[in-house]
Amino acid sequence: MSTPSPIRRGAPRFGDSARLLQQARIAGPMPWVIAIMIALTVMAAAAGLALNNIAGSARDEIAGGITVQIVEGAPIERDRQAERAVSYFSNREDVASVRRVPDEELSALLAPWLGDVGAAEDDGVPIPALVDVRLSGPVTAQRLRNMRDELLAQAPAARIDAQASWLGPVFDAVRSLQFLAIGLIALLALTSAAAVWLAARSALGSNRETIEVIHHLGGTDGQIAGIFQRSIAWDAALGGAAGLLLGLAAVFMLGQQFAGLGSGLVAGGGLGPLDWLAIAAIPVIGIVLAVITARLTVIAALRRMI
């Protein structure tokens, strides 16, 4: 019959001995580090989601849209060809709507660059007539080519372009910024995990002797890791809440600034309910990442200590 180990006789249970480590928290600057990381992640995620909404809104708005320009110096002939273009598209079954842009609206659009449009025409600058067309389906290259050939027979001065082609470079730039936001979020996650790893190793080093005593009292690696998990979970929760508030405050201020621009493209970048739900999940994901990192770090270090 085996006798109990001398170190266990009269020794407290592990649950009581675990109190030895309760004051050895990982804290220090950790809550502030996590708060900064969460705030930056919230801002990067909000920017990426807003850019995605802007691109989606712009695509929906210009889907099936084409613009016809009648570039003709003689006003009478220009008006005649513009009416022919309107008549041509009005008689097509695949056209949802067609509208000639009024001269007053066109003058207002060109005024910041040309000043008085009437004076510009007198100086020999031809002002084209514009026709806005919305097709019932997507604008394909073959479809556009066929319409161009048919329209030129009736309006030789017409130029027809898909509106999506004008914003192609803008979509490419938005896509690049989205990838940049995703990369920034990934780097922030790695940096947060590295900070927790360093903090956990530092806490283990400063409590090495206490951990050895707890091992002798019957504490397992999992139980010891649980103590550090609870500590880092509390610190991550505090930092996550503070970071979320800081990030949301920054997003709100930036949103107010962009809303003041009054641009239709920017107006499509508002965040929806699912976007806000994703942003609210960032601190939770940060806490889970911190707890998992702390547990893996502590268990790996404890196994090397044995």
N, C-alpha and C positions, 0 to 999 in steps of 0.2 A: 504494500500500500504506500503510495507516494505521499510525502509530506509537503505541505504548502511552502512556497518560497519564503525565506525569512523577510524579504523586503515587502511582502504582501501582508505579514502579520501585523494587524493593528493599523494598516495604512488606509487612507481614505479611498473611497471609490473614485473612478475616473471622473464621474460627473462633478465631484467636489474638487478634484485636482485640476480640472479644466479651468477653474477660476484663476489659476495662476497665470493663464495666458490672456485673460479677459482685458487686462490693462495694456497688454502688448499689442495694441492695434496697429494696423497698417497705415492708418490715417496720414498724419503729417500734412503735406500739401496735396495728397491724393484727391480729396473732394474738389479742390480748385482746378487741378489738372483735368479731371474728368469733366467738370463744368465747362471749361474752355473747349475741350474736344467736342462735347455734345453741342455747344452753341455753334461752333464752326460747322459741324455736320448738319445741324438744322438749317443753317443759312445755305449751305451747298445743296442740300436736298430740295429746299424751297426754290432755289434758282433753277435747278434741273427740271423740276416739275412745272414751273412757270414757263420755261422755254419749250417744254413738250406741249403745253397747252397753246402757246403762241403758234407753234408750227402746225398743230392740228387745226386750230381755228382758221389760220390763213389758208390751209389746204382746202378746208370745207368751203370757205368763202369764194375761192377762185376756181374750184372744181367745175369743169365744163364751161369756163368763161373764156371768151376770145374778144379781142379788141380789133376793130377795123379802123384804119386811118385813111382818109382821102387826102392825099398830098397833091394839091392842085392850086396853082397860083391865082387863077381866075375865080373870083368868088361865085359867079353864077354857075360856072361849070362844076365847081366843087360842090355846091348845093345840089345840083342835078345828080351827080354821081352818088352823093350821100343818100339821096332819096331812093335811088336805084338799089343801093346796098341794103337799105332798110326793107324795101319791098322784096328783095331776094330772100333775105333771112326770114321775113314774116311768112313767106309761102312754104317754108320748109317744115316738115312734120317733126324733125328732130330738134327743133329750136324751142326752148321753153319761153324765152322772152328776148325782145330786141328793143333797144332804146338809143336814139341819137342824143348824144350829150349836148345840151343847149349851149349856144355860143356864150351866153352870160356865165354859165358854170365853167366853161373852158377858159374864158378870160380871167375869171377869179383864180383858177388854178395856175395860170401862167403869169399872172401879174407880179408875183415876187421875183421872177427872173427876167421878164421882158417889160415890165411896167405896163404902159397903156398898149393893149394888144392892137387897137386900131392904128395907133401911130407906128407900131412895129410892122404892120402890113404895108403901110405907106412907105416904109423904108426898105421894102423888098423882102421882108422875112415872111415866108408863107406859113400861115397858121392852119394846120389840118383840121378837117372835120372828123369827129370821133363817133363811132357807133359801138355801143356796148351790147354784146350778145351772150346769152346763157343757153347752152345746149342741154338737152335732157339726159345726156350721158357724158362719159369722159371724152376728153379731147385727145384723139390718137393722131399720130403723124400722118397716116393715110387719110384719115377723115379731114384733117386740116388741109392737106394737099389737094384733095378733090374740091373742097369748097373754094380754095384759092383759085384754082383753074376756072371754075364756073363763074366766080365773082369777077375775075379780070375781064371776062368777055362782056360784062355789063358796065363795069366801072374800072377802066384801065389804070386809074391813079390810086387804086385801093391797095393797101398793105394790111395783111391779116396775120395776127400773132396770137398764140395761146398765152393767156395771162400767167399761167404757171411757169412759163419759161423765163419771165421777167424776174421772178422771185427765186429761181434756182440757186443763185449764189447766196441768197439770204438763208435758204433752207440748209445749204451746206455749212454755212457759218454757225447756224443754230445747232446743227448736229454735232459739230466740233465742240461747241460749248457744253453740250450735254455730256459728251464723253469726258470732257475735262472735269465736270462736276462729279461724275461717277468715279473717276480716278482719284479726285480729292477725297471723296467719302471713304474709298478703300484705304488711302494713305492714313487718314485720321483714325480709322479702325485699327490698323496695324500699330500706329503710334500709341493709341490707348492701351492696346494689349501689351506692348513693350513696357509702358510705364507701370502697369499692374505687375508684370513679371519682375521688374527691378524692385518694386516696393515689397513684393512678397518675399523675394530672396533676401532683401535687407532685414525684414522682420524675422525671418527664420534665423539669420545669422545672429541677431541680437538676442534671440531667445533659445539659442541652441542648448544650453545647459538645462533650462526648464523643460524643453521638449524631451531630452534624454531621461529626466526624472519621470515624466508622464509615461514614457515608454515602459519604464521599469514598473510603474504602477498598473500596467495593463492597458494603457491607451493604444489604440491602433492608429495606423497612418490615416485612415479615413476619418476617424474621430478628430484627430488633430487638424486635418485639413478642413474639417467642418467649422472649427473655431475661426480659422482665417477666412473661410468663405463668408461667414456671417459678418465679419468685420468689413471685408471689402464690399459686400452687398449693401451694408449700411452707408459706407462712404460713397459708393457708386449711386445709390438712391438720392443722397443729398446733392451730389454733384450733378446728377442727371436732371433733377428738378430745377436747380439753379441754372444749368445750361439751357434747358428748354425755355425758361422764362427769358433769359438773355437773347437767345436766338429768335424767339417770337417777337420780342421788342424790336430787334434789328430788322426782321422781315417786315413788320408793320410800318416802320419808318421808311424803309426803301419802297414799299408798296405805295405809300402816300406820295413820295417823290415822283415815281413813274406814273401814277394816276394823274398827276398834274400836267403831264405832257399832252394829254388829250389825243394821243395817236391811236388809230383804229387797230394797228398791229399790236401795240402794247396792251390795249384793252382786252385782247383775247388771252392774256396771260394770267387771269385770275385763278386762284386755287379753289378747287371744288372740295366737297366733303371727303372723298376718298383721298385726296391729296393731304388734307389736314389730318386724317386718320393715320396716314403713313408717317407724317412728321411727328405725331404724338407717340408713335411706336418707337421712335429713335432712342429715347432714354431707356425704355424697357430692353431693347436690344443691347444697349450699352451695358446695362446691369448684368444681363445674361453673359455677355462676352467677358466682363470683368470677373464674374464668379467662376466661370469655366477656366479662364486663364489662371486665376489664383489657385484653384484646386489642382490643376495639372502641374503647376509650378511647385506647389508644396509637396504633393505626393512624389514627384520625381526627385526633389531634394531630400525628402525623408528616406527614400530607398537608398540613396547614396550614403546617408548617414549611418545606416545599419551596418 
